[in-house]
Amino acid sequence: MIPLYYYLIISCILFAVGAIGVMIRKNVIIILISIELMMNAANLALVAFSRHFDMMDGQIIAFLAMTVAAAETAVGLAIIVCIFRDREKLHIDDINILKW
């Protein structure tokens, strides 16, 4: 059996890659993908702890979080498509729709 800390190390690496992607990248789609990567890293840690302590609660919560993330991604991509149709660019600095 693989030790728990291997899963936690992978989860930390995935979360760090996602956080760096959010901070460095300027494309809205890449930022959305990075946020999803961070959420999947948290789900991996939750499932790893759940498996380590022989409880199903963490796996159920991770499954529910994945369904909410799928809905969030669908809404986010719909908003991105609307912005792209209006502005014809997806650079985060050029999108200032909510400003006066």
FIMARBA-703419 format. One record per residue (C-alpha): residue in three letters; residue number from 0; x negated, y, z. Coordinates in Angstrom, 3 decimals. Layout:
N
<'ALA'; NUM; <X; Y; Z>>
...
//
This chain:
100
<'MET'; 0; <0.000; 0.000; 0.000>>
<'ILE'; 1; <-1.238; 3.471; -0.868>>
<'PRO'; 2; <-1.858; 5.693; 2.184>>
<'LEU'; 3; <0.380; 8.682; 2.854>>
<'TYR'; 4; <-2.354; 11.279; 2.527>>
<'TYR'; 5; <-2.949; 10.352; -1.137>>
<'TYR'; 6; <0.605; 11.389; -1.933>>
<'LEU'; 7; <0.240; 14.542; 0.135>>
<'ILE'; 8; <-2.998; 15.497; -1.618>>
<'ILE'; 9; <-1.343; 15.059; -5.017>>
<'SER'; 10; <1.630; 17.062; -3.802>>
<'CYS'; 11; <-0.623; 19.905; -2.620>>
<'ILE'; 12; <-2.496; 19.931; -5.927>>
<'LEU'; 13; <0.760; 20.047; -7.901>>
<'PHE'; 14; <2.106; 22.837; -5.713>>
<'ALA'; 15; <-1.118; 24.832; -6.100>>
<'VAL'; 16; <-1.058; 24.431; -9.895>>
<'GLY'; 17; <2.556; 25.618; -9.944>>
<'ALA'; 18; <1.802; 28.610; -7.707>>
<'ILE'; 19; <-1.153; 29.597; -9.866>>
<'GLY'; 20; <1.043; 29.279; -12.959>>
<'VAL'; 21; <3.627; 31.625; -11.443>>
<'MET'; 22; <1.020; 34.191; -10.449>>
<'ILE'; 23; <-1.137; 34.183; -13.581>>
<'ARG'; 24; <1.162; 33.539; -16.539>>
<'LYS'; 25; <3.334; 36.230; -18.108>>
<'ASN'; 26; <5.653; 34.060; -20.227>>
<'VAL'; 27; <9.060; 33.530; -18.623>>
<'ILE'; 28; <9.355; 29.913; -19.759>>
<'ILE'; 29; <5.939; 29.023; -18.311>>
<'ILE'; 30; <6.935; 30.682; -15.030>>
<'LEU'; 31; <10.146; 28.628; -14.931>>
<'ILE'; 32; <8.192; 25.435; -15.599>>
<'SER'; 33; <5.722; 26.347; -12.837>>
<'ILE'; 34; <8.580; 26.854; -10.373>>
<'GLU'; 35; <9.948; 23.431; -11.307>>
<'LEU'; 36; <6.481; 21.938; -10.765>>
<'MET'; 37; <6.356; 23.437; -7.281>>
<'MET'; 38; <9.797; 22.013; -6.510>>
<'ASN'; 39; <8.724; 18.578; -7.727>>
<'ALA'; 40; <5.646; 18.766; -5.498>>
<'ALA'; 41; <7.882; 19.428; -2.506>>
<'ASN'; 42; <10.123; 16.522; -3.535>>
<'LEU'; 43; <7.089; 14.235; -3.798>>
<'ALA'; 44; <6.015; 15.125; -0.263>>
<'LEU'; 45; <9.570; 14.612; 0.999>>
<'VAL'; 46; <9.819; 11.175; -0.612>>
<'ALA'; 47; <6.348; 10.215; 0.645>>
<'PHE'; 48; <7.271; 11.070; 4.231>>
<'SER'; 49; <10.582; 9.289; 3.816>>
<'ARG'; 50; <8.849; 6.148; 2.577>>
<'HIS'; 51; <6.201; 6.338; 5.293>>
<'PHE'; 52; <8.771; 6.486; 8.088>>
<'ASP'; 53; <11.116; 3.949; 6.420>>
<'MET'; 54; <14.048; 6.330; 6.209>>
<'MET'; 55; <16.278; 7.023; 3.217>>
<'ASP'; 56; <17.201; 10.572; 4.212>>
<'GLY'; 57; <14.267; 12.220; 2.442>>
<'GLN'; 58; <14.876; 10.298; -0.757>>
<'ILE'; 59; <18.542; 11.271; -0.802>>
<'ILE'; 60; <17.718; 14.936; -0.193>>
<'ALA'; 61; <15.061; 14.823; -2.931>>
<'PHE'; 62; <17.609; 13.356; -5.352>>
<'LEU'; 63; <20.085; 16.108; -4.515>>
<'ALA'; 64; <17.344; 18.726; -4.903>>
<'MET'; 65; <16.513; 17.332; -8.339>>
<'THR'; 66; <20.138; 17.667; -9.436>>
<'VAL'; 67; <20.251; 21.269; -8.189>>
<'ALA'; 68; <16.948; 21.937; -9.986>>
<'ALA'; 69; <18.419; 20.607; -13.232>>
<'ALA'; 70; <21.368; 22.982; -12.903>>
<'GLU'; 71; <19.022; 25.847; -12.039>>
<'THR'; 72; <16.910; 25.120; -15.093>>
<'ALA'; 73; <19.969; 25.066; -17.354>>
<'VAL'; 74; <21.142; 28.447; -16.054>>
<'GLY'; 75; <17.630; 29.883; -16.208>>
<'LEU'; 76; <17.119; 28.755; -19.791>>
<'ALA'; 77; <20.510; 30.194; -20.770>>
<'ILE'; 78; <19.488; 33.552; -19.307>>
<'ILE'; 79; <16.130; 33.354; -21.082>>
<'VAL'; 80; <17.836; 32.641; -24.419>>
<'CYS'; 81; <20.130; 35.657; -23.931>>
<'ILE'; 82; <17.159; 37.879; -23.116>>
<'PHE'; 83; <15.243; 36.577; -26.128>>
<'ARG'; 84; <18.189; 37.291; -28.434>>
<'ASP'; 85; <18.428; 40.819; -27.070>>
<'ARG'; 86; <14.722; 41.769; -26.803>>
<'GLU'; 87; <12.998; 39.209; -29.103>>
<'LYS'; 88; <10.128; 38.742; -26.645>>
<'LEU'; 89; <9.612; 36.748; -23.474>>
<'HIS'; 90; <6.733; 38.642; -21.877>>
<'ILE'; 91; <7.594; 39.300; -18.225>>
<'ASP'; 92; <6.229; 42.859; -18.240>>
<'ASP'; 93; <8.424; 43.840; -21.199>>
<'ILE'; 94; <11.639; 42.538; -19.668>>
<'ASN'; 95; <13.093; 45.273; -17.493>>
<'ILE'; 96; <16.808; 44.780; -18.034>>
<'LEU'; 97; <17.759; 45.315; -14.380>>
<'LYS'; 98; <15.926; 48.647; -14.089>>
<'TRP'; 99; <17.804; 51.937; -14.449>>
//
